[in-house]
Amino acid sequence: MQSESYNSYSVWGHAILQQEDILQPERYAASGTITQNNRLVEASGVLGFFNTKEEAQQAGLSWARAWVDSHG
């Protein structure tokens, strides 16, 4: 999980490991969360699937920043 401050919000990017079969490569589902003053403002569903944890976290952060930009 990665977080950062963005326009008075805390935005979070999440990477959820998705591995259905031990023989398949690891994949990560991305999601994002926005909080303000330690309260949940908005959370995404699954935004997509990525090959690395970092890519998934960045997708979640990008979604959260875009949400703040369009609602702030």
C-alpha positions in Angstrom: 0.0 0.0 0.0 1.3 3.5 -0.9 -0.1 6.7 0.4 0.4 10.4 -0.1 -1.1 13.7 0.8 -3.0 15.4 -2.1 -5.0 18.6 -1.9 -5.9 18.2 1.8 -6.8 14.5 1.3 -4.9 11.3 2.0 -4.9 9.1 -1.1 -4.0 5.4 -1.1 -3.1 2.9 -3.7 -3.6 -0.7 -3.0 -2.3 -3.9 -4.6 -4.2 -7.1 -3.8 -2.4 -10.3 -4.8 -4.5 -12.4 -7.2 -3.1 -15.9 -7.6 -5.7 -18.5 -8.5 -3.2 -21.3 -9.4 0.2 -21.9 -8.0 1.6 -22.4 -11.5 0.4 -19.0 -12.8 2.4 -15.8 -12.3 1.4 -13.4 -9.6 -0.9 -10.6 -10.6 -2.2 -7.7 -8.6 -5.6 -6.1 -8.5 -5.5 -2.3 -8.1 -7.8 -0.2 -6.0 -7.7 3.3 -4.5 -9.0 5.0 -1.3 -9.4 8.6 -0.3 -9.6 9.8 3.3 -9.8 13.1 4.9 -9.3 13.7 8.7 -9.0 9.9 9.1 -12.5 9.4 7.6 -13.3 7.5 4.5 -14.4 9.7 1.6 -14.4 7.3 -1.3 -13.1 3.9 -2.3 -12.8 2.4 -5.8 -13.6 -1.1 -6.8 -11.1 -3.1 -8.7 -9.5 -0.8 -11.2 -7.6 -3.5 -13.2 -5.0 -6.2 -12.9 -1.2 -5.6 -13.1 2.0 -7.6 -13.2 3.7 -5.8 -10.3 2.6 -4.5 -7.0 4.0 -1.1 -7.8 2.0 -0.8 -11.0 -1.2 -1.6 -9.1 -0.4 0.8 -6.3 0.3 3.6 -8.8 -3.0 2.9 -10.6 -4.8 3.2 -7.3 -3.1 6.5 -6.5 -3.8 7.9 -10.0 -7.5 7.0 -9.6 -7.6 8.7 -6.2 -5.9 11.9 -7.5 -8.3 12.1 -10.4 -11.3 11.6 -8.1 -10.0 14.5 -5.8 -9.4 16.7 -8.9 -13.0 16.1 -10.1 -14.7 16.5 -6.7 -12.5 19.0 -5.0 
